[in-house]
Amino acid sequence: MDGTDVHFGGGADEMDPFNEGKNPRSNVHIRLKQRTGRKFWTTADGLAQDLDFDKILKYFRKWKRCGGTIIEDPDHGEVIQLQGDHNVR
């Protein structure tokens, strides 16, 4: 399994009635990356840079009952990385 890519957020040409014609704040991608055997990383990237990543990570760790960290990726910027497959839960 190479991974799963889930995309949240609209493109710049999509109109959101609550966004008042502005570009979307975030174009979020949720990805599953297989580590070894049955172990996975769940990553979230594309979040707006003005968000507090530490608070988001703390909430995710409590909500999903897992470990997690914030990593700096050269292609995607700051990425929230959680241990485990959180696709269905």
N, CA, C and O of each residue as an XYZ file, in Angstrom:
356
protein
N       0.849     -1.184      0.000
C       0.000      0.000      0.000
C       0.890      1.242      0.000
O       1.686      1.443      0.917
N       0.752      2.057     -1.015
C       1.573      3.259     -1.132
C       1.103      4.366     -0.213
O       1.921      5.149      0.271
N      -0.172      4.451      0.037
C      -0.701      5.500      0.898
C      -2.020      6.012      0.360
O      -2.395      5.736     -0.779
N      -2.694      6.736      1.169
C      -3.975      7.315      0.807
C      -3.862      8.820      0.923
O      -3.258      9.331      1.866
N      -4.437      9.530     -0.026
C      -4.387     10.985     -0.026
C      -5.817     11.507     -0.018
O      -6.581     11.240     -0.946
N      -6.181     12.246      1.017
C      -7.500     12.852      1.135
C      -7.304     14.354      1.075
O      -6.415     14.883      1.742
N      -8.109     15.051      0.297
C      -7.935     16.482      0.067
C      -9.133     17.238      0.625
O     -10.277     16.925      0.294
N      -8.875     18.229      1.468
C      -9.913     19.101      2.006
C      -9.613     20.520      1.560
O      -8.448     20.904      1.461
N     -10.632     21.291      1.294
C     -10.440     22.684      0.893
C     -10.697     22.837     -0.587
O     -10.518     21.897     -1.360
N     -11.113     24.009     -0.974
C     -11.418     24.259     -2.367
C     -10.259     24.900     -3.087
O      -9.320     25.416     -2.480
N     -10.356     24.852     -4.397
C      -9.361     25.528     -5.208
C      -9.627     27.026     -5.213
O     -10.647     27.482     -4.698
N      -8.715     27.783     -5.791
C      -8.855     29.240     -5.802
C     -10.049     29.691     -6.631
O     -10.582     30.779     -6.412
N     -10.479     28.850     -7.599
C     -11.590     29.260     -8.453
C     -12.953     28.909     -7.873
O     -13.970     29.387     -8.375
N     -13.000     28.079     -6.820
C     -14.279     27.727     -6.207
C     -14.736     28.849     -5.284
O     -13.931     29.424     -4.551
N     -16.023     29.158     -5.320
C     -16.570     30.213     -4.469
C     -17.221     29.596     -3.242
O     -18.042     28.687     -3.360
N     -16.865     30.078     -2.096
C     -17.429     29.654     -0.829
C     -18.315     30.785     -0.333
O     -17.836     31.912     -0.208
N     -19.594     30.533     -0.046
C     -20.466     31.627      0.371
C     -20.037     32.276      1.688
O     -20.399     33.423      1.951
N     -19.273     31.564      2.516
C     -18.825     32.116      3.787
C     -17.460     32.784      3.673
O     -17.015     33.438      4.616
N     -16.798     32.634      2.549
C     -15.458     33.165      2.365
C     -15.459     34.547      1.716
O     -14.408     35.179      1.606
N     -16.603     35.010      1.295
C     -16.806     36.334      0.713
C     -15.858     36.620     -0.446
O     -15.319     37.722     -0.548
N     -15.647     35.629     -1.328
C     -14.857     35.842     -2.532
C     -13.355     35.802     -2.338
O     -12.619     35.990     -3.307
N     -12.872     35.567     -1.135
C     -11.440     35.487     -0.889
C     -10.940     34.091     -1.238
O     -11.726     33.152     -1.362
N      -9.638     33.965     -1.393
C      -9.049     32.650     -1.603
C      -9.167     31.841     -0.314
O      -9.212     32.422      0.770
N      -9.220     30.496     -0.409
C      -9.344     29.694      0.804
C      -8.126     29.855      1.696
O      -7.011     30.044      1.208
N      -8.341     29.780      3.007
C      -7.248     29.941      3.970
C      -6.323     28.730      3.970
O      -5.108     28.880      4.101
N      -6.886     27.525      3.823
C      -6.082     26.306      3.897
C      -6.491     25.352      2.794
O      -7.660     25.278      2.415
N      -5.526     24.636      2.296
C      -5.745     23.565      1.336
C      -5.122     22.327      1.967
O      -3.959     22.016      1.707
N      -5.884     21.621      2.790
C      -5.356     20.592      3.677
C      -5.343     19.235      2.975
O      -6.299     18.864      2.293
N      -4.239     18.499      3.154
C      -4.101     17.138      2.653
C      -3.860     16.214      3.839
O      -2.968     16.454      4.652
N      -4.668     15.148      3.933
C      -4.494     14.114      4.941
C      -3.943     12.900      4.206
O      -4.548     12.424      3.246
N      -2.788     12.397      4.658
C      -2.152     11.277      3.973
C      -1.846     10.160      4.957
O      -1.545     10.405      6.125
N      -1.930      8.920      4.461
C      -1.501      7.748      5.202
C      -0.211      7.257      4.565
O      -0.145      7.052      3.353
N       0.811      7.070      5.386
C       2.082      6.554      4.890
C       2.411      5.291      5.673
O       2.465      5.309      6.903
N       2.631      4.195      4.955
C       2.945      2.944      5.630
C       4.410      2.944      6.039
O       5.296      3.238      5.237
N       4.646      2.609      7.301
C       6.019      2.541      7.821
C       6.562      1.138      7.616
O       7.333      0.902      6.686
N       6.175      0.217      8.462
C       6.610     -1.178      8.367
C       5.439     -2.062      8.740
O       4.717     -1.771      9.694
N       5.247     -3.125      8.006
C       4.192     -4.078      8.339
C       2.825     -3.427      8.416
O       2.285     -2.959      7.413
N       2.267     -3.403      9.631
C       0.938     -2.822      9.827
C       0.994     -1.444     10.444
O      -0.044     -0.935     10.869
N       2.136     -0.824     10.512
C       2.278      0.483     11.164
C       2.190      1.615     10.137
O       2.710      1.510      9.026
N       1.518      2.702     10.539
C       1.274      3.820      9.635
C       1.603      5.146     10.303
O       1.631      5.249     11.529
N       1.852      6.152      9.483
C       1.851      7.567      9.868
C       0.633      8.195      9.211
O       0.360      7.931      8.040
N      -0.089      9.007      9.932
C      -1.136      9.841      9.356
C      -0.616     11.271      9.400
O      -0.281     11.777     10.471
N      -0.547     11.929      8.241
C       0.002     13.286      8.187
C      -1.038     14.265      7.676
O      -1.882     13.920      6.849
N      -0.969     15.484      8.173
C      -1.842     16.578      7.733
C      -0.945     17.744      7.354
O      -0.203     18.260      8.189
N      -1.014     18.162      6.088
C      -0.218     19.306      5.651
C      -1.090     20.259      4.858
O      -2.214     19.926      4.481
N      -0.568     21.437      4.612
C      -1.305     22.450      3.877
C      -2.133     23.362      4.764
O      -2.929     24.159      4.267
N      -1.951     23.249      6.083
C      -2.685     24.122      7.000
C      -2.154     25.548      6.891
O      -0.980     25.756      6.585
N      -3.003     26.508      7.136
C      -2.604     27.917      7.091
C      -1.523     28.172      8.136
O      -1.579     27.626      9.238
N      -0.554     28.989      7.797
C       0.590     29.226      8.676
C       0.231     30.066      9.896
O       0.999     30.099     10.858
N      -0.917     30.746      9.883
C      -1.284     31.564     11.038
C      -1.962     30.748     12.145
O      -2.307     31.304     13.187
N      -2.159     29.443     11.938
C      -2.769     28.586     12.948
C      -1.735     28.177     13.986
O      -0.536     28.177     13.709
N      -2.199     27.830     15.180
C      -1.326     27.370     16.254
C      -1.198     25.848     16.141
O      -2.069     25.109     16.601
N      -0.112     25.390     15.529
C       0.084     23.964     15.279
C       0.197     23.176     16.578
O      -0.236     22.025     16.635
N       0.766     23.767     17.616
C       0.897     23.060     18.895
C      -0.463     22.741     19.506
O      -0.666     21.643     20.025
N      -1.396     23.690     19.451
C      -2.742     23.447     19.989
C      -3.479     22.403     19.159
O      -4.179     21.553     19.708
N      -3.324     22.464     17.832
C      -3.971     21.482     16.962
C      -3.429     20.089     17.253
O      -4.192     19.131     17.371
N      -2.105     19.982     17.367
C      -1.482     18.692     17.654
C      -1.936     18.155     19.006
O      -2.223     16.964     19.129
N      -2.005     19.004     20.015
C      -2.444     18.583     21.348
C      -3.878     18.041     21.292
O      -4.180     17.021     21.912
N      -4.752     18.719     20.554
C      -6.134     18.261     20.408
C      -6.189     16.909     19.693
O      -6.894     16.002     20.136
N      -5.440     16.769     18.579
C      -5.428     15.504     17.840
C      -4.931     14.356     18.714
O      -5.497     13.263     18.675
N      -3.878     14.588     19.504
C      -3.327     13.525     20.354
C      -4.334     13.076     21.403
O      -4.435     11.884     21.691
N      -5.084     14.022     21.981
C      -6.112     13.644     22.957
C      -7.288     12.967     22.279
O      -7.817     11.977     22.785
N      -7.699     13.495     21.138
C      -8.878     12.991     20.439
C      -8.648     11.576     19.908
O      -9.513     10.713     20.059
N      -7.499     11.332     19.293
C      -7.209     10.031     18.686
C      -6.419      9.102     19.595
O      -6.169      7.952     19.234
N      -6.019      9.587     20.780
C      -5.272      8.784     21.750
C      -4.035      8.146     21.109
O      -3.883      6.925     21.079
N      -3.168      9.009     20.604
C      -1.972      8.544     19.915
C      -0.845      9.547     20.128
O      -1.060     10.633     20.667
N       0.346      9.177     19.705
C       1.477     10.082     19.736
C       1.520     10.902     18.463
O       0.945     10.517     17.444
N       2.193     12.016     18.524
C       2.300     12.849     17.338
C       3.370     13.901     17.486
O       3.865     14.157     18.583
N       3.722     14.510     16.370
C       4.741     15.536     16.353
C       4.516     16.476     15.179
O       3.714     16.197     14.287
N       5.227     17.582     15.192
C       5.212     18.522     14.072
C       6.576     18.427     13.402
O       7.608     18.609     14.048
N       6.575     18.142     12.105
C       7.833     18.038     11.375
C       7.894     19.126     10.310
O       6.864     19.617      9.848
N       9.089     19.487      9.933
C       9.305     20.490      8.881
C       9.687     19.745      7.614
O      10.747     19.122      7.546
N       8.815     19.810      6.605
C       9.043     19.150      5.334
C       9.451     20.197      4.307
O       8.826     21.256      4.243
N      10.484     19.940      3.498
C      10.916     20.945      2.518
C       9.863     21.234      1.437
O       9.813     22.342      0.902
N       9.022     20.237      1.117
C       8.004     20.422      0.071
C       6.694     20.972      0.614
O       6.048     21.784     -0.049
N       6.285     20.542      1.817
C       4.960     20.857      2.339
C       4.964     21.810      3.528
O       3.893     22.136      4.040
N       6.103     22.260      3.978
C       6.168     23.158      5.135
C       5.972     22.381      6.422
O       6.440     21.249      6.543
N       5.284     22.978      7.385
C       5.029     22.297      8.652
C       3.937     21.253      8.474
O       2.877     21.532      7.915
N       4.212     20.042      8.959
C       3.306     18.910      8.793
C       3.031     18.320     10.169
O       3.955     18.097     10.951
N       1.761     18.068     10.464
C       1.385     17.367     11.689
C       1.409     15.877     11.386
O       0.769     15.417     10.441
N       2.153     15.124     12.195
C       2.330     13.705     11.959
C       1.848     12.928     13.181
O       2.330     13.148     14.292
N       0.886     12.010     12.972
C       0.309     11.198     14.050
C       0.673      9.737     13.833
O       0.780      9.278     12.696
N       0.861      9.013     14.925
C       1.151      7.596     14.829
C      -0.144      6.827     14.618
O      -1.119      7.053     15.335
N      -0.169      5.930     13.653
C      -1.306      5.060     13.436
C      -2.132      5.441     12.226
O      -1.941      6.492     11.613
N      -3.070      4.539     11.898
C      -3.989      4.712     10.777
C      -5.276      5.308     11.331
O      -6.054      4.607     11.978
N      -5.508      6.595     11.084
C      -6.698      7.284     11.597
C      -7.652      7.621     10.461
O      -8.314      8.658     10.485
N      -7.720      6.751      9.478
C      -8.541      6.975      8.310
C     -10.021      6.776      8.614
O     -10.843      7.590      8.191
N     -10.381      5.725      9.330
C     -11.797      5.366      9.529
C     -12.309      5.812     10.878
O     -13.494      6.126     10.992
N     -11.487      5.858     11.900
C     -11.939      6.148     13.257
C     -12.532      7.507     13.387
O     -12.958      7.892     14.476
